[in-house]
Amino acid sequence: MGTKDQLIALLEENGREFLSGEQMATKLGVSRAAVWKAVNSLREQGLPVESAPGGGYRLAPGADWLDENSVQRHLEGEYPVRVFDEVDSTNLAGKRWAIDGAPHGALLVAGRQTQGRGRLGRHFVSPPGGLYLSVVLRPRETAAASVLITAAAAVAVCRAVSELCGIELSIKWVNDLFVGTKKCCGILTEAGTGMESGSIEYMVVGIGINLTTRPVDFGEARETASSLYPGGVAPVSRAKLAARVHQRLLEAFDTLETREFLTEYRDRSLVLGKMVTVMVKCPYIAKAVEIDDEARLVVEKADGRLESISYGEISVKM
Ligand code: BTN
């Protein structure tokens, strides 16, 4: 880590306490002039650093430095990371990287996307203020269906957000996370199959969390979408949140066989026990009665017959 990265780490660790130039110089083993130079350079690059009247520095509330080092610093374990200010889609970039040999757990993070991909071929609005990330997974032989991996990812995000933001999210089957009555996170799992083997070689789990996105930036989607801190300041940096989501996702992925995460998935469900519309060719209304061990939604139709849904969409009155 260079002086600038060490300095960011130091300021982050110190939170709202001021650190004098001298303290910083001693901790980093550099001169005070070097600290001063690094602080100014970081300010020029957009990091809001506050100065105390009598000397000393601290990060301004909401300071949110996003680069590979800041993500790596918070990561559990050794994984390669790529960070973009802007990218077409972290899922697309993840697939390109997977084809190029990205290992299990490789992480991509972006501050905004120009071609954010949603489920069912939709566009995912991805303005600044959101956290967009994808994780490359290399499933083992017994790889589960993508619906199960998506469910694991949903629980992983809920856990990370609960731990770092103190906000409890609900899950609308299968991949939408809600804060109150509005969607604040979407998940898209895509798979790549080997040409010769025909088996799944990699999966890319993409997660878009609306963190501080302003309502106006959602465009038409603002009726149904929201963010955790609309137009405000998050208590956690995107780098730290991305790293925690990554950690919880890999942990949940390791329990795919035992389905450990499904209990929490069911507990956080917004749809269980409610009447939902199943959005198929001929939409029908049914009661959501269960989420089975494959993370399929079991609905009871008007005639009492049960149907298990593993793909597609439902709508539910909030
Ligand atoms: C949905 O709600 O339909 C799924 C949205 C998934 C969005 C995330 S943002 C990060 C990753 N990159 C993408 O292009 N899509 C996923």
Boltz pocket constraint, residues with backbone or C-beta under 6 A from the ligand:
constraints:
  - pocket:
      binder: B
      contacts: [[A, 88], [A, 89], [A, 90], [A, 91], [A, 92], [A, 113], [A, 115], [A, 116], [A, 117], [A, 118], [A, 119], [A, 120], [A, 122], [A, 124], [A, 131], [A, 132], [A, 133], [A, 134], [A, 175], [A, 176], [A, 185], [A, 186], [A, 187], [A, 188], [A, 205], [A, 206], [A, 207], [A, 208], [A, 209]]
      max_distance: 6.0
